[in-house]
Amino acid sequence: MPSLRIAAATLGLLMSAPSFAGEQGPLPLPQAVPAPSLFAGHFQLAAPDGATVDSDDLAGHPYGVFFGFTQCPDVCPTTLSNLSTALARLPKASVRVYFVSVDPERDTPSVLAQYMSNFDPRIVALTGARKAVEEAVASFGAVARRTDLPSGGYAYSHTAAIMLVNGDGLIVDRMMAEDGPDAMAARLAALQRATAPSR
């Protein structure tokens, strides 16, 4: 599908560079930042109920991916809250957004299940072994960097965008918390329409 890939490449040039979130809000870009990818990466992770979600099985279906962690103080809960409001305005939308925890040591299935009960059920939390999470982060061209805190705990600076993937496995859009629910709803609806089979 040359024309589709050319269109995606053009969109990729227009999309802004990745943004990052940290303990005190947006952080400056790290020195070595992966270039935004046009092609979705791969993940094989587990939902809180133990079900395995393999991105290979999502071929033909639009979805979103957001990397974060439950102890994120601001960006993650704000993004997920705005996303939940957006999805509530699309009651018939079947698109799923996968919240991939970059902190699998603390974000156990039970912790994720409790955390996600605050948000729309179409946002599905995923976790797995550290290696599997790191492979997912890298394959999507995202960043998640641990920072040890003076208190003895730790936090992560991470890519703050929700990546929207169409049915052809292309990252066609990126949404931020500050886009707000209205814009998020419009872009999710556009993603689903673009992937819907023609009649």
N, C-alpha and C positions, 0 to 999 in steps of 0.2 A: 504494500500500500504506500507507494512513494509519495503521493500527494498528501496523505495523512501525516507521514513522518516529516515532510517539509513544513507543513503547517505547525506541527509540534515544535520543530526546531525554531521556527520564527517566534512562536510564543515563548520558548525558553530564553531567547535573546531579550525579550521584552520584560520578563519577570525579574524582580529585584533580587539582589543577593540575599542569601539566607540570613535570618535574624536569630539572635540567641537570647535565651532567658537564663537568669541566674538568681541567686538568693536575694539580691537587691534590685531585681528588674533587669531590663535589657543590658547586655554586656557588649563591649567592643568586640569586633570580629577577631577571633584568634588568628595567629600568624598563618597557620596552614589550614585553610578552609577548603573543604571539597567543593568543586564546582557543582552548581545545581544540575542534577541529573534529569534527562528527558525520559529515561526509561525507569519504571518502577523496579525496586530491588526485590529481594526474596526474603521471606520469613517462614519459619515453621515453629510456631509457639503454641502455648496452651492458654485457654480461657480459664477463668476462675472455677468453672464447673468441671474442668479436666478435659474438655473437648479440644482436640488439636485443630488449629487453623493454619493451613498451608496456603500461601499466596498463589501457588500454582493452580489451586482449585478455584481461584477467583477469576480466572480467565473468562472474559465475556461479561463480567459484572463490574460496575463502577464501585469504588470504595475510597475511603480516606485513611491516612495514617498520620498519627500524631505521637511523637516521642516525649515522654515526661516521667514524672514520678509522684507518688501520692503525698510526699512531704514537701513538695514544691509549695512555697508560701503564697504565690500570687498568680503567676502566668498560667499554670496548669488549671487551677480551679476556675479562673476567669474564662479561659478558653473553653473549657468543657461546659461551663454554665451558659455561655453565649451560644455554643454549638447546640446544647440541649434546647434552648429557646428557639433556635433556627429550625431544628428538626420537628419541634412541636407544631410549627407552622406548615409542615409538610407531612400530614398524617398518613398519606398514602405512599410516601417515599420508601423504597426498600433499600436504599443505599446504607451501607454500614461504615462506621468510622472506627478504626482500631487504635486504641490507646495502648501503645507499647511501653511498658515500664522499663526505664534504663537502670532501675535499682532493684533487681530481682532478689537481692539478699534481704531487703526489708519489705518489699512488696510481694508478700506471699499470696497465694490464691485467696485465703480468707480475708486478708487486708484489702486486696483489690475488690473482692465482692462487696465488702462493706462500703468502700469508697465509691464504687460505681453505682450504688443504690441511690445516690444523690442526683444521678444524671439520666438522660434518655437511654432506654434499653438498647437502642440501635448503636450506641457507643459501647464497643466491646473491648474490655481490657485483656491484654495478653502479657504473658511472662514466660520465662524459661530459664535454662542454664545461662550463666554469664556469657559463655562463648556464643550461644545462639543469639542472644540479645545484641552482642557487639557486631555479629555478622549482619544482622538486620539493619542496625544503625548505619554501618559502613555501606551496605549495598544500596541504601536510599540516598547516599551522599549527605547524611545528617551528621551531627556532632553531639556527643554527650561526654562531658569531661568532669570527673570528680574533683571536688575541692574540699580539703580537710579544713574544718572550722576551729577557731581557738577554743571553743567550748568542748572540743573533743568529738563532736559529731562531724557530719559531712553533708554536702549538697552537690548538685550537678548544675553546670551550665550546659544548656542543650538547645538544639534547634527548636524554635518556637512556632514554626509554621505547621499547619495541617496540610499535608500533600494530598491532592485529589488525583486519583488514578482512573482513567477511563477503561472501557472494556477491552481495549487493545494493549493495555499494560503501559500506557504513556502517562507521565505526570503532566497534566494539562493545566493545573492551577495550584496556587498556594494561598491559604487563608490565614489571617492573623486574628488574635482576640480583638484588636482594635477595629477590625472591619465591622463588627457589630452583627447582631442576629439577622437584621434585614438583608444585608449584603450576603451573609453566609447562606441564608435560605435561598436566595436567588441563584447563587452559584452552585449550590447542591442540586437545585432543581434543573439547572442547565446541564450539569454533569449527567444526571439521570436521563434527561431527554436525549442528549447526544448519544447515549449508549443504547437507548431503546430500539428494538428492531423496527425497521421500516414496514409500513403496511401497504 
